[in-house]
Every structure is written in structure tokens, then in C-alpha cells.
């Protein structure tokens, strides 16, 4: 759906903080889970890095742990859009072989390396407010997030 927000991948927390405002109290949490399968919803900074027509007040950012993704990010030195590889409302795709042909036909490249992916969606947590909200429980459980934050 074109109404769904886009998220981005960045290579490290330094690049994350160039794009998003991070409350001091959430830095340790982000460091703890990054790189990894967790997407952080954060307030967007006013910057010239991302186009305003796609990104408004907040943004989903993930620091992936896959070596190919990190290599691409390090070479490009800019964030890349990271979207789901499924039709909105349809079952999630977590393996290269499960990408529907209707999507695959529009892709220039598919890296078929399923060994380093969990097959489970990323967890999405909203860090825009004073209280953490888990918007989608995925590879990292709600209990794991809560335990890490309470320490």
C-alpha cells in the first residue's frame, strides 16, 4: 500500500542519529539490540538526507546485521529504503524463494542468501514517546525488549 510508511536501513547508530532524534534514555536500548531484527520508530530530524514527501514526522529505522546489507550501506554511505517484500495485507515474505513472481518481476537483483535471515519479521518499537510501545512483535519478543529496558 502506498499509504504505509517506509522505513530505512542505516549502517550504525551514528547514521541513525543523523536522521532521527533519539532520547538519551533510549540510546542504550538501541545499542543493545543493534545491529539486529528490530525497527525503531523515532522522531525525524529536519535534514537534507531524506525527501520530505516520503518521510514526515517520524521514521522507522533499522540497523541490519546481515553482512551483505551492511556492505551495501557502507559502500553507498547513505540510508536505503527497506520495505517488506509482500503485497500489503498478504502473508509476510521472509525467504528469497517465497517472493511472489508478481514482485520478483520488478526487481533488478535478489540476493538468495537465506542462511543469515531468521524467517521472522523484525520487531517494531515506537520510541517517539516517553513510554516504549511495541507495534509488532517479531524476532525479538516483547518480554526481551521489556527486560532490556528495565535493567
C-alpha positions in Angstrom: 0.0 0.0 0.0 1.3 3.4 -0.8 -0.3 4.7 2.4 2.0 2.6 4.5 5.1 4.3 5.9 8.5 3.5 4.5 11.4 2.5 6.8 15.1 2.7 6.1 18.3 0.8 6.9 21.4 2.6 8.2 24.8 1.1 8.9 25.2 2.2 12.5 23.8 4.2 15.4 25.9 7.3 14.3 24.0 7.4 11.0 20.7 6.7 12.8 21.3 9.8 15.0 22.0 11.9 11.9 18.4 11.2 10.7 16.4 10.8 13.8 16.1 12.4 17.3 16.9 9.8 19.9 16.0 10.4 23.6 19.1 9.8 25.8 17.2 7.2 27.7 16.8 5.1 24.5 20.5 5.1 23.4 21.4 2.0 25.5 18.4 0.1 24.2 19.3 0.8 20.6 22.9 -0.1 21.2 21.8 -3.3 22.9 19.6 -4.6 20.0 21.6 -3.2 17.1 22.5 -4.4 14.7 19.6 -6.8 14.6 16.0 -7.5 13.7 14.4 -4.6 15.4 13.0 -1.4 13.7 12.8 1.8 15.8 10.1 4.4 15.2 11.8 7.7 16.0 11.1 11.4 15.5 12.6 12.6 12.3 15.2 15.4 12.4 14.9 18.2 9.9 17.7 17.3 7.5 18.5 17.2 3.8 19.2 13.4 3.8 15.6 12.2 3.2 12.9 13.6 0.9 10.1 15.3 2.9 7.4 13.9 0.6 8.0 10.4 1.8 9.1 11.0 5.4 7.1 13.3 7.7 7.3 13.5 11.5 8.7 10.1 12.4 10.6 7.3 10.7 11.3 3.6 11.0 15.0 2.8 11.1 16.8 -0.5 11.4 20.5 -1.3 11.6 20.6 -4.7 9.9 23.0 -7.4 10.9 23.2 -9.1 7.5 26.8 -8.7 6.2 25.6 -8.0 2.6 23.2 -5.3 3.8 25.9 -3.7 5.9 28.4 -3.9 3.0 25.9 -2.1 0.7 25.2 0.5 3.3 28.9 1.1 3.9 29.7 1.5 0.2 26.7 3.8 -0.5 27.2 5.9 2.6 23.5 6.8 2.6 20.4 5.1 4.1 18.4 2.8 1.9 14.7 2.2 1.9 13.8 -1.1 3.5 10.3 -2.3 2.7 8.5 -5.6 3.1 8.6 -7.9 0.1 5.0 -8.7 0.1 1.7 -7.3 -1.1 0.0 -5.3 1.6 -2.3 -7.5 3.6 -0.8 -10.7 2.3 1.4 -13.1 4.2 4.9 -11.8 5.0 7.8 -13.0 2.9 11.0 -13.9 4.9 12.9 -16.1 2.4 14.0 -15.2 -1.1 12.2 -18.3 -2.6 8.9 -17.1 -1.2 8.9 -13.7 -3.1 5.9 -13.7 -5.3 6.6 -13.6 -9.0 4.4 -10.5 -9.3 7.0 -8.7 -7.2 10.1 -10.6 -8.4 9.5 -9.5 -12.0 10.1 -5.8 -10.9 13.4 -6.5 -9.1 16.8 -6.0 -10.6 18.6 -8.2 -8.1 17.6 -10.8 -5.5 20.3 -12.0 -3.1 19.3 -15.5 -2.4 21.1 -15.9 0.9 18.5 -17.3 3.3 21.1 -18.7 5.8 21.6 -15.5 7.7 17.9 -14.5 7.9 15.6 -15.8 10.7 12.5 -16.1 8.6 10.7 -14.0 11.2 9.7 -10.3 10.7 11.6 -7.6 12.7 10.1 -6.3 15.9 8.9 -2.7 15.6 9.1 -0.5 18.6 7.9 3.1 18.9 10.4 5.3 20.7 8.6 8.6 19.9 7.1 9.0 23.3 8.2 8.6 26.9 6.9 5.1 27.1 8.1 2.3 24.7 5.3 0.8 22.6 5.8 -2.5 20.7 3.9 -2.1 17.5 4.7 -5.5 16.1 6.3 -8.4 18.0 8.7 -10.3 15.7 12.1 -11.8 16.0 12.6 -10.1 19.4 9.9 -10.7 21.9 8.1 -8.1 23.9 9.4 -9.6 27.1 13.0 -9.4 25.8 12.5 -5.7 25.0 11.0 -5.0 28.4 13.7 -6.9 30.2 16.4 -5.0 28.4 14.8 -1.7 29.1 14.2 -2.4 32.8 17.8 -3.2 33.5 
